[in-house]
Amino acid sequence: MPRAHRHFVAGQIWHIAQRCHRRQFLLRYDIDRRRWLYWLFQARRRHGLSVLNYVVTSNHVHLLVHDHGNNAIADAMQLIAGRTAQEYNRRQDRHGAFWEDRYHATAVAGELHLERCMLYIDMNMVRAGAVRHPEDWSASGYHEMQHPRRRGGRIDGARVCELFGFDTLGQLQHARRERVAACIATGSDTRDPVWTESVAVGSLDHTLMMRRALALSNPGREPRAEAVGWSLREERACYEVALAEGARGH
């Protein structure tokens, strides 16, 4: 399998997906998910990582971040992945890889596509059958948005409000609740590999811009129409989310 791609262009919003080695349930216990979240907080504090959303499942993670062009994403991922793996192996007296190759990054365009990506992350554990509502999964950005932390918060709430045009956190919370409720009521949320197998997702203009920006590393790639808009897909799927039963998520 080819190595998962990670291309960053300053000013873009990136959906990052990373799974555990060989689809193992290395994050199945709450203590292990809490340690990943602790290092996410440290990544925000140390490197200025702007976190828009996240979810930690039993065998993979999703992270939505904004790139300010200061190398924060690469530094943050190195910190989070490295420290989580080191601590787990030390606790379990384990040796070997914790993560499956590199993480995969997808550039997500403006408000409409960002909204869809946010919802895709929010509904992860509902699709997996682990919970009936995103609020019931504590290791998630949705839970943190609805129950803001006085200390140790990971979400950049001000930036999320700005991106969606909300003046207050309360407006954001209400909008997220309504969007999730509508999705649950209609049963309209399904797994879509576009979020984990593409270099970019958005409008045609956005994907063409990203193709130009990434021309050296992705020569000859053409945008393709998707249910969510347009995408630049990988030549081969570099990130496949596990589909077994249980609290893996999608």
C-alpha positions in Angstrom: 0.0 0.0 0.0 1.4 3.5 -0.8 2.2 5.9 1.9 -0.7 8.2 2.9 -0.3 11.7 1.5 0.0 14.8 3.6 0.3 18.0 1.6 -0.3 21.4 3.4 -1.1 24.7 1.8 -1.2 27.7 4.2 -4.7 29.2 4.8 -6.5 25.9 4.1 -8.7 23.8 6.4 -7.5 20.2 6.7 -9.3 17.0 7.6 -6.7 14.6 9.0 -7.3 10.9 9.5 -5.0 8.4 11.1 -5.6 4.8 12.1 -3.9 2.4 14.4 -1.4 -0.1 13.1 -3.2 -3.0 11.3 -6.5 -1.8 12.5 -5.9 -2.8 16.0 -8.1 -1.4 18.8 -5.3 0.4 20.5 -7.5 3.3 21.6 -10.4 1.1 22.9 -10.0 2.1 26.5 -10.9 5.5 27.9 -7.5 6.1 29.4 -5.8 5.7 25.9 -8.3 8.1 24.3 -7.8 10.6 27.1 -4.0 10.6 26.6 -4.5 11.3 22.9 -6.7 14.2 23.9 -4.2 15.5 26.4 -1.5 15.7 23.7 -4.0 17.4 21.4 -4.4 20.1 24.0 -0.6 20.3 24.4 -0.3 20.6 20.6 -2.6 23.6 20.7 -0.8 25.2 23.6 2.8 24.6 22.4 2.4 25.0 18.6 -0.7 27.1 18.2 -2.7 24.4 16.5 -6.2 25.7 15.5 -8.5 22.7 16.2 -12.0 22.9 14.7 -13.3 19.4 15.4 -12.1 15.9 16.3 -13.2 12.4 17.3 -11.1 9.6 18.8 -12.5 6.1 18.1 -11.2 2.7 19.2 -8.8 2.3 16.3 -8.5 5.7 14.5 -8.8 9.4 14.8 -10.3 12.3 12.8 -9.0 15.8 13.3 -10.1 19.0 11.6 -7.6 21.9 11.7 -6.9 25.3 10.2 -3.4 25.8 8.7 -1.9 29.2 9.5 1.3 28.5 7.6 3.5 28.1 10.7 4.2 24.4 10.4 1.9 23.8 13.4 0.1 20.8 11.9 3.3 18.8 11.2 4.7 19.6 14.6 1.4 18.9 16.3 0.9 15.5 14.6 4.5 14.5 15.5 3.9 15.4 19.1 0.4 13.8 19.4 1.2 10.6 17.6 4.7 10.1 19.1 3.8 10.7 22.7 0.5 8.7 22.5 2.4 5.7 21.1 5.3 6.0 23.6 3.0 6.1 26.6 0.9 3.2 25.4 3.8 1.0 24.6 5.3 1.8 28.0 2.1 1.0 29.9 1.5 -2.2 28.0 5.2 -3.3 27.9 4.6 -3.4 24.1 7.0 -2.9 21.2 6.3 -2.0 17.6 4.3 0.5 15.6 1.3 2.1 17.1 0.0 4.0 14.0 -0.6 2.8 10.5 2.0 4.6 8.3 1.4 8.3 7.9 -1.8 10.3 8.5 -3.9 11.4 5.6 -4.8 15.0 5.0 -7.6 16.4 2.9 -8.1 20.2 2.1 -11.7 21.2 2.8 -13.2 24.2 1.2 -15.6 26.9 2.5 -18.7 26.9 4.7 -20.9 24.3 2.9 -18.2 21.7 2.6 -16.8 22.5 6.0 -20.3 21.9 7.4 -20.5 18.5 5.8 -17.1 17.5 7.0 -17.9 18.7 10.6 -21.1 16.6 10.5 -19.2 13.6 9.1 -16.8 13.7 12.1 -19.7 14.4 14.6 -21.6 11.3 13.4 -18.7 9.0 13.4 -19.5 6.9 16.4 -23.3 7.0 15.6 -22.5 5.4 12.3 -20.4 2.8 14.1 -23.3 1.9 16.4 -21.3 2.8 19.5 -23.7 5.6 20.6 -27.1 6.9 19.6 -26.1 10.5 19.7 -22.7 12.3 19.2 -23.0 13.9 22.6 -22.8 10.5 24.2 -19.2 10.0 23.0 -17.0 12.1 25.3 -13.8 11.9 23.1 -15.2 14.2 20.5 -15.3 17.8 19.4 -19.1 17.7 19.4 -19.2 16.8 23.1 -16.6 19.5 23.9 -18.5 22.1 21.9 -21.7 21.4 23.8 -19.9 21.2 27.2 -17.0 23.7 27.0 -14.1 23.1 29.3 -12.8 25.8 31.6 -9.4 24.3 31.4 -7.7 22.0 28.9 -10.0 22.8 26.0 -8.9 21.7 22.6 -11.5 23.3 20.3 -10.7 26.8 18.9 -14.3 28.0 19.4 -13.6 31.5 18.2 -12.3 30.3 14.9 -15.2 27.9 14.4 -17.7 30.7 15.1 -15.8 33.0 12.7 -15.8 30.4 9.9 -19.6 29.9 10.2 -20.5 33.5 10.8 -21.7 33.1 14.4 -21.4 35.9 17.0 -21.5 33.7 20.0 -20.7 30.1 21.1 -24.4 29.7 22.0 -25.3 30.2 18.4 -22.8 27.6 17.3 -24.0 25.1 19.8 -27.6 25.5 18.7 -26.7 25.2 15.0 -24.7 22.0 15.7 -27.5 20.5 17.7 -30.0 21.2 15.0 -27.8 19.8 12.2 -27.1 16.6 14.1 -30.8 16.2 15.1 -31.9 16.5 11.4 -29.3 14.0 10.3 -30.4 11.5 13.0 -34.1 12.0 12.1 -33.6 11.4 8.4 -30.9 8.8 8.7 -29.1 10.6 5.9 -25.6 10.2 7.2 -23.6 7.5 5.6 -19.9 6.7 5.3 -18.3 8.6 2.4 -14.7 7.7 1.5 -14.3 11.1 -0.2 -13.3 12.6 3.2 -10.5 10.0 3.7 -9.3 9.3 0.2 -9.0 12.7 -1.4 -6.4 15.4 -1.4 -9.1 18.1 -1.6 -12.9 18.4 -1.4 -14.9 21.5 -2.3 -16.0 23.5 -5.2 -14.6 23.1 -8.7 -12.6 26.3 -8.3 -11.2 25.1 -4.9 -10.1 21.7 -6.3 -8.5 23.3 -9.4 -6.7 25.7 -7.1 -5.4 22.9 -4.9 -4.3 21.0 -8.0 -2.2 23.9 -9.1 -0.8 24.4 -5.5 0.1 20.7 -5.3 1.2 20.2 -8.9 4.7 19.1 -8.1 3.5 16.3 -5.7 0.3 15.4 -7.6 1.0 15.8 -11.3 -1.9 15.2 -13.7 -4.7 14.7 -11.2 -8.1 15.9 -12.4 -11.1 17.0 -10.2 -14.0 14.6 -10.2 -17.7 15.3 -9.3 -18.9 13.9 -6.0 -22.1 14.0 -4.0 -20.6 16.6 -1.8 -19.1 18.7 -4.6 -15.7 18.1 -6.3 -12.6 16.2 -5.2 -9.1 15.5 -6.0 -8.8 11.8 -5.3 -5.8 9.7 -4.5 -4.6 7.4 -7.3 -5.2 4.6 -4.8 -6.9 4.7 -1.5 -4.2 5.4 1.1 -6.4 5.5 4.1 -9.1 2.8 4.6 -11.2 3.0 7.7 -11.9 -0.3 9.3 -15.4 -1.6 8.9 -15.6 -4.2 11.6 -18.3 -4.1 14.3 -17.8 -2.3 17.5 -16.7 1.2 18.4 -14.3 1.8 15.6 -16.2 4.5 13.9 -16.0 5.3 10.2 
